[in-house]
């Protein structure tokens, strides 16, 4: 199991830690980096391949003997990162405008892109592994970029640019079949592109129109969910581009992340209001039920979090501190000191 931390000092730090059998080793691993400012983190676990992303403004100080590998190459804050589907590599993007690919096993940089001269806000790995693997970045230049490793050159070559937005692209995601790409922007639109041609297949307008910060495809590939600034979930059926339903007041603040269970039956959302909600997705799309099956606040008791986990088999694992509270991980659950805003959650 590995934790990858994207830091404001431009480094990427990769650690090994048990998870989630004990709260203390993973917490200690994060605490190793005293005063290190974090932008994002990603956790991988074999063999279940659980993947969790989070962000934290700072990590509490504590002594630990947990070893860490520091990867250097970026010239500014590392804003987002993700593990490849096979967990052999790690993709990162930075405010320096570059995307980089790292070998997790050999702890070295495999490839890097040229700088786009604008901040990159997100990075995603394609569902395909091996030689056909590609990366997707979201840029402040109102576009998303498709990257491929150029054999033997150590360079990420830009294969395609997805355009159509009029403001920063905050998030971009691959369709589960790897043939399409969705992008969400500050302009309030979601665009659905053909991967090969780059053409816009669908133009989707969430209701109400507001900046889009997160996107998630149902793993069956039939639906796309968008969310962002106003706490509303918008669910689209991709075949016809129809807005199936909008869930108002899903969170009282910005929605920070969306994630599906492997069977697409359940969806987990988290927000800057410090809450995580579990939704019966089939009920959302058929009867437009807009009440979550379960919801938990970051300030609520660990017993309620345990009941949530046991009832639905879900884990809201990592929380983001928006003050100086730091990050604490307890048995796969989340809690924090001070004001906490959940940024990244995942289902397994």
N, C-alpha and C positions, 0 to 999 in steps of 0.2 A: 504494500500500500504506500502511496506517495502523496505528498501534499506539495503543490506548486504555488508559490507566492509571487505575485507581481508587485513590485515595490516602487515607491516614488523616487528612490535613488537610482532608478534605471536598471536595477538588477532583477534577476529571476532566481528565486531560492527554492530548491527542491529538497524535501525531507522525507524520511521514512518514519512511519509511526503506526502502531496498532490502532485499529478502528473497526467497530465501535465498542469493543469489549470492555474498555476501561476509559474513563474520562481523562485521567491525568496524563498519560503519555502524549496524546494528541495535543492537549492544551499546553503541555510543556514544550512540545515541538514548536508551536506557534510562539510561545513566550520567549524562545531563545533569542529572537531578534529584537533586543531591547530598543525601544524608541524608533524602530524601523517603521516608516510610513508605508502602508499597504494600499494598493489600488484594487487588487483583485486576487483571488485564490482559486485553485482548482484541486480537487481531491480525486484520486483514482484508487480503485481497489480491485484486486484480482482474487478469486476468479469471477466474482459477481459483476465486475466492471461498473460498480456504482460510481457516479460522477456528480460531484457537488461543486458549485461555484459560489464564492462569496466575496465581499469586499469589507475592508475595515479601515478606519481612519488611523488607528494606531493599535499596537499590540502591547499588552501589559508586560512589565519587566519581571523576569524571574530567571534563575539559574537552571540550566539543564545540560545534560551530556549528549543530547540528541544531535547526531552529526547532520550537517547540511551542506549542500553543494550550491555555490553561488555561480550563476551563469551571467556573464557580462557580454554586452554587445550593443544594447539599446543606449541611446543618448539622452533619453528623457523618461518620464514615468511610464511604467508598463501598465497599460490600462485594462487589458483583457487577456485571457489565455484559456486554452482548452486542450485536453488530451485527445489524441487520435483514437478512432474506434478500437484499434488493436493495442492501445496504451503504450506503444513503443516510442512515440514521439509527442512533443509538446509544441503547440503553436502559440505565439504571443504577438501582440500588437502594442504600439506605443504612441505617445504624443509626439515622438520624433518622426512619425509618418512612415515607419517601416513595419513589415511583418517578418517574423523570424521563426524558423523551425529548428527544434533542438532534439537531439537523441537523448531519451530518458536513460537508456542503459549506459551509453558511453559518456554522457554528461558533457556534450559539446554541441556547438552550433552546426547544423547540417546545411542550412541555406538561409539567405536573407534577401529581401527585396530592396530595390532602390527606394529612397525616401520620396513620398508623394508631396512633401512640403506642407501637408496638413495633418492634423491629428487624426488618428484612427481610433474609433470608439469600441469596436467589437471585432472578434475573430471567431470563425467557425470552421470545423473540419468536416469534410464531406463524408457521407456514410460509407464510401468505398475506401478500402485500405490498399496498401501496396503501391504499385507504379501508377495506378489510376487515381490516387489520392489527390485532392485539391483543397485549397484553403479559400475562405471568403472573408473579406474585410469590409468594414463600414467606415466611411470617411467623411470628414468635415467639408469635403469638396462637393457634396450633394450626390455622391455616387458610391457604388459598391464595386469591389474588384475581385476577380477570380484569379487565383495564383496556382502555378504548378511548378514543382521542382524540376529544374533543367538538369538532366543527367550529367554528372561529372563537373558541373560548373560551380556548384555551391550557391547558385542563385535561384531565387524564386522569380519566375517569369510571369508577367501579367498577361493572361490569356484573353481576358475579356473585361469590359467595363459595363456595368449596369447603370443606366442613366434614366432620367425621367422625373426625378425629384427636384425641388427648388430650394431645398435647405439641407442641413446636415443629415446624413443617413446614420441613425443611431444604432440600428441593429439589422443584421441580415442572417438568414438561415437557409440551409439546404432542405429541399423536400426529401422525405424518407427514401424515395426512389432515385434520388440523385440527379433527376432530369430537370428540375426547376429550382428557382431561388426566389425567396420573398425578402423584400426590403421594407423597413419602416423608418420614417423620417420625422424631423421637426415640422415639416409642412403638413403633417396630419394624415398623410396618405400611406397606404400599403400597396406596393407594386409587386406583381407576380410575374417573373421573367422566365423565358425559356433559356435553359443553361447553354445550349449550343449556339443559338442565334443571338441571344441577348435581348430579343424582342419582348415587349410587355404583353403578356397574355391576358392579364386581368388588372384593372385598377380598382382597388378596394378602398372604400371610405368608411372608417369607423364612425360610430355615432356615440357622442358628439365628436366632431373633428377636433383633435388636439394632438400634441406631439406623441409619437409612438416610441416607446422605449423597449418593449419586449414582444417577441413573436414566438409561437410554438405551433408546430404541426402535430395533429394527432398521428400516432404511429401508423395508422391505417392509411394515412395520406389523404383522407377525404376532407378534413376540416383544417382551417387555420384560425388561430386565436391571436388577437392583438390586444395590447393594453398599454397604458402610459400615464400621462400626466394627471388625469382627472379620476382615476380609480375605477374606470369602466372596462369590462371585458366585452370585446366584440368578437362574435363567432361567425366565420364565413364558410359556406360550402363552396369548394373550389371549382366543382364541375361547371357551375353556372355563375360563379362570383356573387352568389346571393348572401346577403346579411341575414343569417338565421335568427339571431337574437343578440341583444345587448344586455349585459348585466350591470345595472347601475349600482353605485355604492358598494361594489365588491370590496373596495378598500377606501378608507377615508382620505388617503393620500395617493401619491404616485404608486403604480404597480411596478415592482422591480423585477419580478421573474415569473415565468410560467413553466410548468413541466407536466408531462403526462406519465401515467403508469404504462407498463409495457403492453397492456391490452387496450389502452386508450379509453377505458371505462371511467377512470378517475383523473382529475386534473388538480394540481396544486398551484395556488397563487400566493405570492407574498408581496408585501408593500412597505412603503416608508412609514406607515402607521404602526409598524412593529407587529403585524399579524400575519399569520399563514392560514389559508382556508383550503379545505378539501371539498371538491365539487364532484357530484355524480354527473359526469359529462353527458351520458345518455339522456338523463332527465333534462339537462339544459337544452339539448337540441330537439327533443321530442315534445316536452310539455312546457318548456321555457321556465322551469322551476329555477328561481333566482336566489334560493337560500342554500348556503353551503351545508354539506353533511356535517362538518365539524370545523371549528375555527379556534385558534389559540393565539393569545397575545404573548409577546416576548416577556412580559412581566408576570404571567400567570404561573401557577405552581407546577413543579416538575411532575406531580401526580397526574394532573390533567394532560400534560404533554405525553406522558406514558400511556394514558388511556387512548389518546388520539392515535398514537403509534400502533398500539395493540389492535385497535378496532379496524383500522384501514390498511395496516401493513405499510405505512408511509413513514418517511423520516424527513423532518425539516431540520437540517443538521447544523447549518452555519448561519451566524447572524452578523450583521454589519453594525458597527458602532458609529454613530454620528456625533459622538462627543468623545470623551476620554475613557469610556467604559471598557473598551477592549473586547476581545472575543473569548467566549468560554464554550467548550464543547462537552456535553455531558451525556455519555452513553448514546450518542447519535442524535440527541435532542439539542435544543438551543436555549440559551438564556444569556443574560448580559447584565452589566452594571450600568446604571444610568439610562439614558435614552438610547434605544436600540431600534434600528430599521433593518428588516430582513432584506437582503439583496439577492441571494442565490439559494435555491432549493432544488432538490431532485428527488425523483421517485425510484424505487427499485422493488 
